[in-house]
Amino acid sequence: MATITPVSATAPAQEVRRGGGRAPNADPAVMRAGLGTALLFIGPYLVLFCTFVLAPIVYGLWISLHQWDFLLPGKPFVGLQNYVDLLTGGSTTSETFWNSMRATAVFTVLSVPLLMVLPLALAVALNKKFPGRNAVRAVFFAPFVLGVAVIGLLWRYLLDPNVGVINYYLDLLGFERIPFTTATPWVWLALVVPTLWWTAGYNMVIFLAGLQDISAELYEAAELDGANSWQRFRHVTLPGLRPVTIFVLTITILASANVFGQPYLITQGQPGGETRSVIMQIGEEGLRRFNMGSASAMSTVLTLALLIVSAICLSFLRERTPKEQKR
């Protein structure tokens, strides 16, 4: 009886590699058809990306090089003068812009740590099994589905110094009214607390997803080695959440740096522009003063600052070499 010798499936590929030629099925027509299919799928996204992201970015950079008042026909080219004005002390735009950048930085520094620690603690607690766990998760996530206008008006009603609900009950209890929206440092509390209540649930859900990707065997091994709850959290949970933590940190910083609705609706930039965020200032400069060139320059400076911060955060996703870990 004749013996049939099986042919290795990898033989053609090996022959191609040894010969340095092209794979037998690498027909140019087939490759063009595959490229056409790929472009067909990615085409709608590219159209939307170029129309609503790339084109506005380029157009905004072009506007920032002009003295651009959209109500007037003449829009003279001024080059980098709008950027020079932002960096020159005493100009009409420099002081207000950098004050708004400072206010945005203060809000970011105050809110981001809380928006990292509290959601992580909630995620760890709600990752355990107990009756009604899904309902409790939904309660913490529910505020995030509300729009910023709803959040701003709701907390303005609660914190208003004159007709606010909280000050009403403080009066009944015999305490003095607190100027939550008109005096420092209370204005920062009036911005950070609503933001924390509004967005903590979103970060919590992301941390929950990360926790479910950590193998239960790691916790069992740590427990067998005698590790207590804190040691398991420190040596198992935190390292396992490293990529998720960096992602949450990055998006939280970006969201806090682009804050607009809370100061606009709750404090209205008071007192004395102390809580006027940079997005509020850009809107004021471009849409009320009709100085779109200067507003576009402010947007570009803010974008560059956020790109640098994002690059620093995302650089921690890079795996460290053994030499770097010993340092």
C-alpha angles and dihedrals in degrees: 000000000000117000119229113216113209115234117230113244090219096054097092091049091049091049090050091050092048093046094043090225132128123279112266093240094048092108111170090224091054091047091050090049091051091049090050091051091050091050090048091058097041095038098086091051092048091051092050093043094051093043101045104024115021099037094048090049092053092043091050091052089050092050091050088063092059140063089245121190106164091203092061127067095222117075107172120205111245101171113211094346093112090056092045089053091053091052096042117087116231096029121130093253106030101076097044092045096051091043088056090047089052091050090049091049092051091051091048094049092048098044107036098064091050091046089055103041101041097047090047091051091048091048093051091048095045093045089074121089117254135137114283094016095142092049091053090049090052091051092056093044096044098085091059092067090064120093122247090248090059092047093048096048093043094053092040087059091048097045104034109130093223109033101011119133094228094053090045091060091042087058091051091052092049098251127132119260115261117224094224095165103030110044139046136278089018093062090065090052088050090056102038099046096053090045091050092048091047104046107023091089092058093054089044091058091051091050090048090055090051093049092054090057092059110097116246088219090071091058091046091051092048091049091051088052089057099256115159125219095274092047091050090050093048100043102031111021101041096046090046091052095047098109092041092048093052090048093049091046091052097049091043092053091048092048093047092047089053095049113147115137098058098053092037095054105026107037100008088218093300146184097051094321091305092135098033104131123215092252089054090051092049090051091047092050097046106032102033103030092034091226098136094162093061092041091053090050089052090050091051093051091049091048092051091050092051092047089055092048091047092049091051092050095046092047087072089065088071112104111248120232120234090256091054092047091056093055 
